[in-house]
Amino acid sequence: MSNARCWKQLLAALAIITSLLSGCATVGSEPGIATVCPPVVEYSREFQARAAEELARLPHGSAIAEMLSDYAVIRDQVRMCSRP
């Protein structure tokens, strides 16, 4: 498998995730309630590349790939939550 194919799939997934996040609300509906945001684990570029290669080897339509997409959305929501 070519390395370029792996990166194309990763970039496509990131583009989809980014477009989905553009409509997310970050403000709570009830004022005065404190929000506690969990920390976001940071992964090295090498680890992310390894994960992308493993993801590319999964069959098309894999449940794991869908779960990872959901996880990416949650990570971005947590990042937005922790912004001042």
PDB file of N, CA, C and O in Angstrom, chain B, residues numbered from 101:
ATOM      1  N   MET B 101       0.857  -1.180   0.000  1.00  0.00           N
ATOM      2  CA  MET B 101       0.000   0.000   0.000  1.00  0.00           C
ATOM      3  C   MET B 101       0.899   1.238   0.000  1.00  0.00           C
ATOM      4  O   MET B 101       1.875   1.310   0.747  1.00  0.00           O
ATOM      5  N   SER B 102       0.569   2.173  -0.815  1.00  0.00           N
ATOM      6  CA  SER B 102       1.347   3.399  -0.911  1.00  0.00           C
ATOM      7  C   SER B 102       1.076   4.293   0.296  1.00  0.00           C
ATOM      8  O   SER B 102      -0.034   4.333   0.825  1.00  0.00           O
ATOM      9  N   ASN B 103       2.098   4.995   0.708  1.00  0.00           N
ATOM     10  CA  ASN B 103       1.983   5.915   1.840  1.00  0.00           C
ATOM     11  C   ASN B 103       1.066   7.083   1.480  1.00  0.00           C
ATOM     12  O   ASN B 103       0.386   7.626   2.351  1.00  0.00           O
ATOM     13  N   ALA B 104       1.042   7.473   0.201  1.00  0.00           N
ATOM     14  CA  ALA B 104       0.192   8.588  -0.224  1.00  0.00           C
ATOM     15  C   ALA B 104      -1.282   8.267   0.004  1.00  0.00           C
ATOM     16  O   ALA B 104      -2.052   9.145   0.392  1.00  0.00           O
ATOM     17  N   ARG B 105      -1.685   7.012  -0.236  1.00  0.00           N
ATOM     18  CA  ARG B 105      -3.085   6.623  -0.028  1.00  0.00           C
ATOM     19  C   ARG B 105      -3.474   6.784   1.440  1.00  0.00           C
ATOM     20  O   ARG B 105      -4.571   7.241   1.759  1.00  0.00           O
ATOM     21  N   CYS B 106      -2.566   6.406   2.315  1.00  0.00           N
ATOM     22  CA  CYS B 106      -2.818   6.517   3.758  1.00  0.00           C
ATOM     23  C   CYS B 106      -3.071   7.973   4.141  1.00  0.00           C
ATOM     24  O   CYS B 106      -4.014   8.273   4.874  1.00  0.00           O
ATOM     25  N   TRP B 107      -2.234   8.867   3.647  1.00  0.00           N
ATOM     26  CA  TRP B 107      -2.380  10.277   3.994  1.00  0.00           C
ATOM     27  C   TRP B 107      -3.631  10.876   3.367  1.00  0.00           C
ATOM     28  O   TRP B 107      -4.258  11.752   3.962  1.00  0.00           O
ATOM     29  N   LYS B 108      -4.005  10.418   2.169  1.00  0.00           N
ATOM     30  CA  LYS B 108      -5.230  10.921   1.552  1.00  0.00           C
ATOM     31  C   LYS B 108      -6.440  10.576   2.414  1.00  0.00           C
ATOM     32  O   LYS B 108      -7.324  11.411   2.606  1.00  0.00           O
ATOM     33  N   GLN B 109      -6.483   9.356   2.933  1.00  0.00           N
ATOM     34  CA  GLN B 109      -7.598   8.950   3.777  1.00  0.00           C
ATOM     35  C   GLN B 109      -7.628   9.764   5.059  1.00  0.00           C
ATOM     36  O   GLN B 109      -8.693  10.187   5.510  1.00  0.00           O
ATOM     37  N   LEU B 110      -6.458   9.983   5.644  1.00  0.00           N
ATOM     38  CA  LEU B 110      -6.386  10.768   6.877  1.00  0.00           C
ATOM     39  C   LEU B 110      -6.839  12.202   6.630  1.00  0.00           C
ATOM     40  O   LEU B 110      -7.610  12.757   7.413  1.00  0.00           O
ATOM     41  N   LEU B 111      -6.358  12.803   5.538  1.00  0.00           N
ATOM     42  CA  LEU B 111      -6.743  14.182   5.235  1.00  0.00           C
ATOM     43  C   LEU B 111      -8.241  14.284   4.941  1.00  0.00           C
ATOM     44  O   LEU B 111      -8.885  15.258   5.331  1.00  0.00           O
ATOM     45  N   ALA B 112      -8.787  13.295   4.264  1.00  0.00           N
ATOM     46  CA  ALA B 112     -10.229  13.302   3.988  1.00  0.00           C
ATOM     47  C   ALA B 112     -11.018  13.221   5.296  1.00  0.00           C
ATOM     48  O   ALA B 112     -12.002  13.938   5.481  1.00  0.00           O
ATOM     49  N   ALA B 113     -10.581  12.347   6.196  1.00  0.00           N
ATOM     50  CA  ALA B 113     -11.253  12.216   7.490  1.00  0.00           C
ATOM     51  C   ALA B 113     -11.171  13.519   8.284  1.00  0.00           C
ATOM     52  O   ALA B 113     -12.153  13.936   8.899  1.00  0.00           O
ATOM     53  N   LEU B 114     -10.004  14.159   8.271  1.00  0.00           N
ATOM     54  CA  LEU B 114      -9.849  15.422   8.998  1.00  0.00           C
ATOM     55  C   LEU B 114     -10.717  16.521   8.397  1.00  0.00           C
ATOM     56  O   LEU B 114     -11.269  17.343   9.128  1.00  0.00           O
ATOM     57  N   ALA B 115     -10.842  16.543   7.069  1.00  0.00           N
ATOM     58  CA  ALA B 115     -11.682  17.546   6.421  1.00  0.00           C
ATOM     59  C   ALA B 115     -13.144  17.357   6.806  1.00  0.00           C
ATOM     60  O   ALA B 115     -13.852  18.329   7.067  1.00  0.00           O
ATOM     61  N   ILE B 116     -13.590  16.121   6.839  1.00  0.00           N
ATOM     62  CA  ILE B 116     -14.977  15.835   7.225  1.00  0.00           C
ATOM     63  C   ILE B 116     -15.221  16.242   8.668  1.00  0.00           C
ATOM     64  O   ILE B 116     -16.235  16.867   8.980  1.00  0.00           O
ATOM     65  N   ILE B 117     -14.299  15.891   9.540  1.00  0.00           N
ATOM     66  CA  ILE B 117     -14.442  16.219  10.956  1.00  0.00           C
ATOM     67  C   ILE B 117     -14.474  17.729  11.153  1.00  0.00           C
ATOM     68  O   ILE B 117     -15.280  18.239  11.932  1.00  0.00           O
ATOM     69  N   THR B 118     -13.592  18.450  10.442  1.00  0.00           N
ATOM     70  CA  THR B 118     -13.547  19.903  10.558  1.00  0.00           C
ATOM     71  C   THR B 118     -14.864  20.529  10.113  1.00  0.00           C
ATOM     72  O   THR B 118     -15.365  21.448  10.760  1.00  0.00           O
ATOM     73  N   SER B 119     -15.425  20.036   9.015  1.00  0.00           N
ATOM     74  CA  SER B 119     -16.687  20.602   8.540  1.00  0.00           C
ATOM     75  C   SER B 119     -17.830  20.311   9.515  1.00  0.00           C
ATOM     76  O   SER B 119     -18.718  21.144   9.698  1.00  0.00           O
ATOM     77  N   LEU B 120     -17.810  19.133  10.140  1.00  0.00           N
ATOM     78  CA  LEU B 120     -18.855  18.807  11.107  1.00  0.00           C
ATOM     79  C   LEU B 120     -18.766  19.687  12.346  1.00  0.00           C
ATOM     80  O   LEU B 120     -19.785  20.018  12.953  1.00  0.00           O
ATOM     81  N   LEU B 121     -17.560  20.062  12.718  1.00  0.00           N
ATOM     82  CA  LEU B 121     -17.374  20.855  13.932  1.00  0.00           C
ATOM     83  C   LEU B 121     -17.746  22.319  13.751  1.00  0.00           C
ATOM     84  O   LEU B 121     -17.949  23.028  14.737  1.00  0.00           O
ATOM     85  N   SER B 122     -17.838  22.781  12.517  1.00  0.00           N
ATOM     86  CA  SER B 122     -18.106  24.197  12.300  1.00  0.00           C
ATOM     87  C   SER B 122     -19.471  24.627  12.846  1.00  0.00           C
ATOM     88  O   SER B 122     -19.690  25.814  13.087  1.00  0.00           O
ATOM     89  N   GLY B 123     -20.379  23.684  13.042  1.00  0.00           N
ATOM     90  CA  GLY B 123     -21.705  24.033  13.550  1.00  0.00           C
ATOM     91  C   GLY B 123     -21.899  23.749  15.027  1.00  0.00           C
ATOM     92  O   GLY B 123     -23.013  23.888  15.530  1.00  0.00           O
ATOM     93  N   CYS B 124     -20.850  23.354  15.740  1.00  0.00           N
ATOM     94  CA  CYS B 124     -21.000  22.988  17.156  1.00  0.00           C
ATOM     95  C   CYS B 124     -21.098  24.226  18.035  1.00  0.00           C
ATOM     96  O   CYS B 124     -20.350  25.186  17.850  1.00  0.00           O
ATOM     97  N   ALA B 125     -22.006  24.204  18.977  1.00  0.00           N
ATOM     98  CA  ALA B 125     -22.134  25.287  19.950  1.00  0.00           C
ATOM     99  C   ALA B 125     -21.200  25.022  21.120  1.00  0.00           C
ATOM    100  O   ALA B 125     -20.995  23.876  21.520  1.00  0.00           O
ATOM    101  N   THR B 126     -20.631  26.105  21.669  1.00  0.00           N
ATOM    102  CA  THR B 126     -19.693  25.936  22.786  1.00  0.00           C
ATOM    103  C   THR B 126     -20.174  26.630  24.050  1.00  0.00           C
ATOM    104  O   THR B 126     -19.468  26.624  25.059  1.00  0.00           O
ATOM    105  N   VAL B 127     -21.351  27.225  24.019  1.00  0.00           N
ATOM    106  CA  VAL B 127     -21.849  27.973  25.170  1.00  0.00           C
ATOM    107  C   VAL B 127     -22.980  27.189  25.822  1.00  0.00           C
ATOM    108  O   VAL B 127     -23.879  26.695  25.141  1.00  0.00           O
ATOM    109  N   GLY B 128     -22.928  27.079  27.160  1.00  0.00           N
ATOM    110  CA  GLY B 128     -23.987  26.393  27.887  1.00  0.00           C
ATOM    111  C   GLY B 128     -25.267  27.208  27.868  1.00  0.00           C
ATOM    112  O   GLY B 128     -25.227  28.421  27.661  1.00  0.00           O
ATOM    113  N   SER B 129     -26.392  26.562  28.081  1.00  0.00           N
ATOM    114  CA  SER B 129     -27.674  27.266  28.032  1.00  0.00           C
ATOM    115  C   SER B 129     -28.044  27.894  29.365  1.00  0.00           C
ATOM    116  O   SER B 129     -28.920  28.758  29.413  1.00  0.00           O
ATOM    117  N   GLU B 130     -27.394  27.480  30.453  1.00  0.00           N
ATOM    118  CA  GLU B 130     -27.727  28.030  31.759  1.00  0.00           C
ATOM    119  C   GLU B 130     -26.553  28.845  32.303  1.00  0.00           C
ATOM    120  O   GLU B 130     -25.504  28.284  32.618  1.00  0.00           O
ATOM    121  N   PRO B 131     -26.725  30.170  32.415  1.00  0.00           N
ATOM    122  CA  PRO B 131     -25.635  31.001  32.927  1.00  0.00           C
ATOM    123  C   PRO B 131     -25.369  30.725  34.406  1.00  0.00           C
ATOM    124  O   PRO B 131     -26.270  30.339  35.150  1.00  0.00           O
ATOM    125  N   GLY B 132     -24.141  30.926  34.810  1.00  0.00           N
ATOM    126  CA  GLY B 132     -23.776  30.781  36.210  1.00  0.00           C
ATOM    127  C   GLY B 132     -23.387  29.378  36.625  1.00  0.00           C
ATOM    128  O   GLY B 132     -23.000  29.166  37.774  1.00  0.00           O
ATOM    129  N   ILE B 133     -23.479  28.414  35.721  1.00  0.00           N
ATOM    130  CA  ILE B 133     -23.084  27.048  36.059  1.00  0.00           C
ATOM    131  C   ILE B 133     -21.648  26.835  35.609  1.00  0.00           C
ATOM    132  O   ILE B 133     -21.313  27.047  34.443  1.00  0.00           O
ATOM    133  N   ALA B 134     -20.812  26.418  36.532  1.00  0.00           N
ATOM    134  CA  ALA B 134     -19.405  26.189  36.215  1.00  0.00           C
ATOM    135  C   ALA B 134     -19.262  24.945  35.345  1.00  0.00           C
ATOM    136  O   ALA B 134     -19.954  23.947  35.547  1.00  0.00           O
ATOM    137  N   THR B 135     -18.360  25.020  34.383  1.00  0.00           N
ATOM    138  CA  THR B 135     -18.094  23.894  33.503  1.00  0.00           C
ATOM    139  C   THR B 135     -16.685  23.390  33.769  1.00  0.00           C
ATOM    140  O   THR B 135     -15.734  24.170  33.812  1.00  0.00           O
ATOM    141  N   VAL B 136     -16.558  22.101  33.946  1.00  0.00           N
ATOM    142  CA  VAL B 136     -15.244  21.504  34.152  1.00  0.00           C
ATOM    143  C   VAL B 136     -14.889  20.753  32.873  1.00  0.00           C
ATOM    144  O   VAL B 136     -15.609  19.851  32.444  1.00  0.00           O
ATOM    145  N   CYS B 137     -13.770  21.139  32.278  1.00  0.00           N
ATOM    146  CA  CYS B 137     -13.347  20.522  31.031  1.00  0.00           C
ATOM    147  C   CYS B 137     -12.224  19.520  31.308  1.00  0.00           C
ATOM    148  O   CYS B 137     -11.234  19.867  31.953  1.00  0.00           O
ATOM    149  N   PRO B 138     -12.366  18.300  30.834  1.00  0.00           N
ATOM    150  CA  PRO B 138     -11.290  17.320  31.028  1.00  0.00           C
ATOM    151  C   PRO B 138     -10.085  17.674  30.169  1.00  0.00           C
ATOM    152  O   PRO B 138     -10.231  18.365  29.161  1.00  0.00           O
ATOM    153  N   PRO B 139      -8.898  17.215  30.549  1.00  0.00           N
ATOM    154  CA  PRO B 139      -7.706  17.496  29.738  1.00  0.00           C
ATOM    155  C   PRO B 139      -7.737  16.692  28.436  1.00  0.00           C
ATOM    156  O   PRO B 139      -8.319  15.609  28.374  1.00  0.00           O
ATOM    157  N   VAL B 140      -7.107  17.236  27.412  1.00  0.00           N
ATOM    158  CA  VAL B 140      -6.991  16.558  26.129  1.00  0.00           C
ATOM    159  C   VAL B 140      -5.577  15.979  26.040  1.00  0.00           C
ATOM    160  O   VAL B 140      -4.589  16.702  26.167  1.00  0.00           O
ATOM    161  N   VAL B 141      -5.499  14.683  25.824  1.00  0.00           N
ATOM    162  CA  VAL B 141      -4.194  14.027  25.684  1.00  0.00           C
ATOM    163  C   VAL B 141      -3.598  14.426  24.338  1.00  0.00           C
ATOM    164  O   VAL B 141      -4.268  14.344  23.309  1.00  0.00           O
ATOM    165  N   GLU B 142      -2.354  14.850  24.347  1.00  0.00           N
ATOM    166  CA  GLU B 142      -1.662  15.197  23.107  1.00  0.00           C
ATOM    167  C   GLU B 142      -0.855  13.996  22.638  1.00  0.00           C
ATOM    168  O   GLU B 142      -0.207  13.326  23.442  1.00  0.00           O
ATOM    169  N   TYR B 143      -0.896  13.722  21.327  1.00  0.00           N
ATOM    170  CA  TYR B 143      -0.162  12.605  20.739  1.00  0.00           C
ATOM    171  C   TYR B 143       0.942  13.143  19.831  1.00  0.00           C
ATOM    172  O   TYR B 143       0.756  14.145  19.141  1.00  0.00           O
ATOM    173  N   SER B 144       2.084  12.474  19.838  1.00  0.00           N
ATOM    174  CA  SER B 144       3.197  12.896  18.983  1.00  0.00           C
ATOM    175  C   SER B 144       2.845  12.664  17.513  1.00  0.00           C
ATOM    176  O   SER B 144       1.950  11.879  17.200  1.00  0.00           O
ATOM    177  N   ARG B 145       3.547  13.346  16.623  1.00  0.00           N
ATOM    178  CA  ARG B 145       3.322  13.159  15.183  1.00  0.00           C
ATOM    179  C   ARG B 145       3.586  11.718  14.775  1.00  0.00           C
ATOM    180  O   ARG B 145       2.881  11.163  13.931  1.00  0.00           O
ATOM    181  N   GLU B 146       4.598  11.119  15.374  1.00  0.00           N
ATOM    182  CA  GLU B 146       4.927   9.729  15.049  1.00  0.00           C
ATOM    183  C   GLU B 146       3.781   8.795  15.444  1.00  0.00           C
ATOM    184  O   GLU B 146       3.425   7.886  14.695  1.00  0.00           O
ATOM    185  N   PHE B 147       3.214   9.027  16.619  1.00  0.00           N
ATOM    186  CA  PHE B 147       2.108   8.202  17.085  1.00  0.00           C
ATOM    187  C   PHE B 147       0.879   8.396  16.193  1.00  0.00           C
ATOM    188  O   PHE B 147       0.187   7.434  15.860  1.00  0.00           O
ATOM    189  N   GLN B 148       0.616   9.648  15.811  1.00  0.00           N
ATOM    190  CA  GLN B 148      -0.514   9.927  14.930  1.00  0.00           C
ATOM    191  C   GLN B 148      -0.321   9.267  13.566  1.00  0.00           C
ATOM    192  O   GLN B 148      -1.276   8.752  12.984  1.00  0.00           O
ATOM    193  N   ALA B 149       0.907   9.282  13.057  1.00  0.00           N
ATOM    194  CA  ALA B 149       1.193   8.643  11.764  1.00  0.00           C
ATOM    195  C   ALA B 149       0.964   7.136  11.864  1.00  0.00           C
ATOM    196  O   ALA B 149       0.396   6.524  10.959  1.00  0.00           O
ATOM    197  N   ARG B 150       1.409   6.548  12.969  1.00  0.00           N
ATOM    198  CA  ARG B 150       1.195   5.113  13.171  1.00  0.00           C
ATOM    199  C   ARG B 150      -0.299   4.785  13.231  1.00  0.00           C
ATOM    200  O   ARG B 150      -0.749   3.799  12.648  1.00  0.00           O
ATOM    201  N   ALA B 151      -1.058   5.619  13.939  1.00  0.00           N
ATOM    202  CA  ALA B 151      -2.504   5.413  14.033  1.00  0.00           C
ATOM    203  C   ALA B 151      -3.161   5.549  12.659  1.00  0.00           C
ATOM    204  O   ALA B 151      -4.068   4.786  12.328  1.00  0.00           O
ATOM    205  N   ALA B 152      -2.711   6.513  11.864  1.00  0.00           N
ATOM    206  CA  ALA B 152      -3.268   6.702  10.521  1.00  0.00           C
ATOM    207  C   ALA B 152      -2.997   5.474   9.644  1.00  0.00           C
ATOM    208  O   ALA B 152      -3.860   5.056   8.872  1.00  0.00           O
ATOM    209  N   GLU B 153      -1.810   4.908   9.766  1.00  0.00           N
ATOM    210  CA  GLU B 153      -1.474   3.702   8.995  1.00  0.00           C
ATOM    211  C   GLU B 153      -2.354   2.526   9.419  1.00  0.00           C
ATOM    212  O   GLU B 153      -2.833   1.771   8.573  1.00  0.00           O
ATOM    213  N   GLU B 154      -2.565   2.374  10.712  1.00  0.00           N
ATOM    214  CA  GLU B 154      -3.413   1.292  11.206  1.00  0.00           C
ATOM    215  C   GLU B 154      -4.864   1.500  10.773  1.00  0.00           C
ATOM    216  O   GLU B 154      -5.554   0.541  10.426  1.00  0.00           O
ATOM    217  N   LEU B 155      -5.324   2.743  10.793  1.00  0.00           N
ATOM    218  CA  LEU B 155      -6.683   3.061  10.376  1.00  0.00           C
ATOM    219  C   LEU B 155      -6.877   2.748   8.891  1.00  0.00           C
ATOM    220  O   LEU B 155      -7.926   2.250   8.483  1.00  0.00           O
ATOM    221  N   ALA B 156      -5.859   3.043   8.096  1.00  0.00           N
ATOM    222  CA  ALA B 156      -5.945   2.788   6.655  1.00  0.00           C
ATOM    223  C   ALA B 156      -6.055   1.295   6.346  1.00  0.00           C
ATOM    224  O   ALA B 156      -6.583   0.921   5.299  1.00  0.00           O
ATOM    225  N   ARG B 157      -5.567   0.450   7.234  1.00  0.00           N
ATOM    226  CA  ARG B 157      -5.626  -0.998   7.008  1.00  0.00           C
ATOM    227  C   ARG B 157      -6.980  -1.602   7.394  1.00  0.00           C
ATOM    228  O   ARG B 157      -7.249  -2.762   7.083  1.00  0.00           O
ATOM    229  N   LEU B 158      -7.818  -0.836   8.060  1.00  0.00           N
ATOM    230  CA  LEU B 158      -9.144  -1.342   8.434  1.00  0.00           C
ATOM    231  C   LEU B 158     -10.033  -1.426   7.198  1.00  0.00           C
ATOM    232  O   LEU B 158      -9.855  -0.661   6.250  1.00  0.00           O
ATOM    233  N   PRO B 159     -10.981  -2.345   7.205  1.00  0.00           N
ATOM    234  CA  PRO B 159     -11.899  -2.430   6.067  1.00  0.00           C
ATOM    235  C   PRO B 159     -12.762  -1.179   5.959  1.00  0.00           C
ATOM    236  O   PRO B 159     -13.057  -0.523   6.957  1.00  0.00           O
ATOM    237  N   HIS B 160     -13.166  -0.858   4.719  1.00  0.00           N
ATOM    238  CA  HIS B 160     -14.027   0.309   4.483  1.00  0.00           C
ATOM    239  C   HIS B 160     -15.320   0.155   5.288  1.00  0.00           C
ATOM    240  O   HIS B 160     -15.929  -0.914   5.305  1.00  0.00           O
ATOM    241  N   GLY B 161     -15.727   1.232   5.951  1.00  0.00           N
ATOM    242  CA  GLY B 161     -16.953   1.202   6.740  1.00  0.00           C
ATOM    243  C   GLY B 161     -16.778   0.573   8.112  1.00  0.00           C
ATOM    244  O   GLY B 161     -17.759   0.200   8.756  1.00  0.00           O
ATOM    245  N   SER B 162     -15.546   0.456   8.560  1.00  0.00           N
ATOM    246  CA  SER B 162     -15.253  -0.171   9.848  1.00  0.00           C
ATOM    247  C   SER B 162     -15.913   0.594  11.004  1.00  0.00           C
ATOM    248  O   SER B 162     -15.937   1.824  11.011  1.00  0.00           O
ATOM    249  N   ALA B 163     -16.438  -0.141  11.962  1.00  0.00           N
ATOM    250  CA  ALA B 163     -17.036   0.470  13.154  1.00  0.00           C
ATOM    251  C   ALA B 163     -15.977   1.226  13.949  1.00  0.00           C
ATOM    252  O   ALA B 163     -16.263   2.273  14.530  1.00  0.00           O
ATOM    253  N   ILE B 164     -14.765   0.702  13.975  1.00  0.00           N
ATOM    254  CA  ILE B 164     -13.683   1.367  14.704  1.00  0.00           C
ATOM    255  C   ILE B 164     -13.388   2.727  14.083  1.00  0.00           C
ATOM    256  O   ILE B 164     -13.177   3.701  14.806  1.00  0.00           O
ATOM    257  N   ALA B 165     -13.370   2.808  12.758  1.00  0.00           N
ATOM    258  CA  ALA B 165     -13.127   4.091  12.089  1.00  0.00           C
ATOM    259  C   ALA B 165     -14.214   5.099  12.454  1.00  0.00           C
ATOM    260  O   ALA B 165     -13.919   6.271  12.686  1.00  0.00           O
ATOM    261  N   GLU B 166     -15.460   4.655  12.504  1.00  0.00           N
ATOM    262  CA  GLU B 166     -16.558   5.550  12.879  1.00  0.00           C
ATOM    263  C   GLU B 166     -16.407   6.024  14.325  1.00  0.00           C
ATOM    264  O   GLU B 166     -16.645   7.192  14.630  1.00  0.00           O
ATOM    265  N   MET B 167     -16.014   5.115  15.202  1.00  0.00           N
ATOM    266  CA  MET B 167     -15.810   5.494  16.601  1.00  0.00           C
ATOM    267  C   MET B 167     -14.671   6.507  16.734  1.00  0.00           C
ATOM    268  O   MET B 167     -14.761   7.439  17.533  1.00  0.00           O
ATOM    269  N   LEU B 168     -13.605   6.331  15.957  1.00  0.00           N
ATOM    270  CA  LEU B 168     -12.491   7.275  16.001  1.00  0.00           C
ATOM    271  C   LEU B 168     -12.923   8.653  15.506  1.00  0.00           C
ATOM    272  O   LEU B 168     -12.455   9.674  16.009  1.00  0.00           O
ATOM    273  N   SER B 169     -13.801   8.677  14.535  1.00  0.00           N
ATOM    274  CA  SER B 169     -14.326   9.948  14.047  1.00  0.00           C
ATOM    275  C   SER B 169     -15.103  10.653  15.157  1.00  0.00           C
ATOM    276  O   SER B 169     -14.956  11.859  15.353  1.00  0.00           O
ATOM    277  N   ASP B 170     -15.928   9.899  15.882  1.00  0.00           N
ATOM    278  CA  ASP B 170     -16.670  10.466  17.015  1.00  0.00           C
ATOM    279  C   ASP B 170     -15.712  10.968  18.091  1.00  0.00           C
ATOM    280  O   ASP B 170     -15.932  12.026  18.682  1.00  0.00           O
ATOM    281  N   TYR B 171     -14.653  10.209  18.343  1.00  0.00           N
ATOM    282  CA  TYR B 171     -13.661  10.589  19.345  1.00  0.00           C
ATOM    283  C   TYR B 171     -12.981  11.900  18.956  1.00  0.00           C
ATOM    284  O   TYR B 171     -12.710  12.740  19.813  1.00  0.00           O
ATOM    285  N   ALA B 172     -12.706  12.070  17.673  1.00  0.00           N
ATOM    286  CA  ALA B 172     -12.082  13.315  17.213  1.00  0.00           C
ATOM    287  C   ALA B 172     -13.002  14.505  17.472  1.00  0.00           C
ATOM    288  O   ALA B 172     -12.533  15.577  17.857  1.00  0.00           O
ATOM    289  N   VAL B 173     -14.296  14.327  17.265  1.00  0.00           N
ATOM    290  CA  VAL B 173     -15.264  15.399  17.522  1.00  0.00           C
ATOM    291  C   VAL B 173     -15.265  15.747  19.013  1.00  0.00           C
ATOM    292  O   VAL B 173     -15.255  16.920  19.387  1.00  0.00           O
ATOM    293  N   ILE B 174     -15.279  14.734  19.840  1.00  0.00           N
ATOM    294  CA  ILE B 174     -15.278  14.968  21.291  1.00  0.00           C
ATOM    295  C   ILE B 174     -14.008  15.695  21.726  1.00  0.00           C
ATOM    296  O   ILE B 174     -14.067  16.610  22.548  1.00  0.00           O
ATOM    297  N   ARG B 175     -12.862  15.295  21.181  1.00  0.00           N
ATOM    298  CA  ARG B 175     -11.594  15.971  21.520  1.00  0.00           C
ATOM    299  C   ARG B 175     -11.657  17.459  21.155  1.00  0.00           C
ATOM    300  O   ARG B 175     -11.220  18.312  21.927  1.00  0.00           O
ATOM    301  N   ASP B 176     -12.199  17.758  19.980  1.00  0.00           N
ATOM    302  CA  ASP B 176     -12.297  19.161  19.566  1.00  0.00           C
ATOM    303  C   ASP B 176     -13.278  19.931  20.448  1.00  0.00           C
ATOM    304  O   ASP B 176     -13.055  21.106  20.740  1.00  0.00           O
ATOM    305  N   GLN B 177     -14.352  19.286  20.869  1.00  0.00           N
ATOM    306  CA  GLN B 177     -15.307  19.946  21.773  1.00  0.00           C
ATOM    307  C   GLN B 177     -14.657  20.237  23.123  1.00  0.00           C
ATOM    308  O   GLN B 177     -14.899  21.292  23.710  1.00  0.00           O
ATOM    309  N   VAL B 178     -13.844  19.322  23.614  1.00  0.00           N
ATOM    310  CA  VAL B 178     -13.151  19.547  24.882  1.00  0.00           C
ATOM    311  C   VAL B 178     -12.160  20.693  24.737  1.00  0.00           C
ATOM    312  O   VAL B 178     -12.020  21.512  25.645  1.00  0.00           O
ATOM    313  N   ARG B 179     -11.476  20.757  23.608  1.00  0.00           N
ATOM    314  CA  ARG B 179     -10.543  21.885  23.373  1.00  0.00           C
ATOM    315  C   ARG B 179     -11.302  23.202  23.418  1.00  0.00           C
ATOM    316  O   ARG B 179     -10.831  24.170  24.015  1.00  0.00           O
ATOM    317  N   MET B 180     -12.471  23.247  22.794  1.00  0.00           N
ATOM    318  CA  MET B 180     -13.276  24.481  22.790  1.00  0.00           C
ATOM    319  C   MET B 180     -13.771  24.801  24.200  1.00  0.00           C
ATOM    320  O   MET B 180     -13.847  25.968  24.584  1.00  0.00           O
ATOM    321  N   CYS B 181     -14.100  23.788  24.953  1.00  0.00           N
ATOM    322  CA  CYS B 181     -14.590  23.960  26.318  1.00  0.00           C
ATOM    323  C   CYS B 181     -13.536  24.626  27.200  1.00  0.00           C
ATOM    324  O   CYS B 181     -13.866  25.442  28.060  1.00  0.00           O
ATOM    325  N   SER B 182     -12.292  24.280  26.986  1.00  0.00           N
ATOM    326  CA  SER B 182     -11.233  24.767  27.865  1.00  0.00           C
ATOM    327  C   SER B 182     -10.680  26.131  27.458  1.00  0.00           C
ATOM    328  O   SER B 182      -9.803  26.667  28.135  1.00  0.00           O
ATOM    329  N   ARG B 183     -11.179  26.695  26.365  1.00  0.00           N
ATOM    330  CA  ARG B 183     -10.724  28.040  25.954  1.00  0.00           C
ATOM    331  C   ARG B 183     -11.340  29.086  26.878  1.00  0.00           C
ATOM    332  O   ARG B 183     -12.488  28.958  27.304  1.00  0.00           O
ATOM    333  N   PRO B 184     -10.556  30.129  27.183  1.00  0.00           N
ATOM    334  CA  PRO B 184     -11.090  31.189  28.072  1.00  0.00           C
ATOM    335  C   PRO B 184     -12.154  32.019  27.435  1.00  0.00           C
ATOM    336  O   PRO B 184     -12.683  32.935  28.065  1.00  0.00           O
TER     337      PRO B 184
END
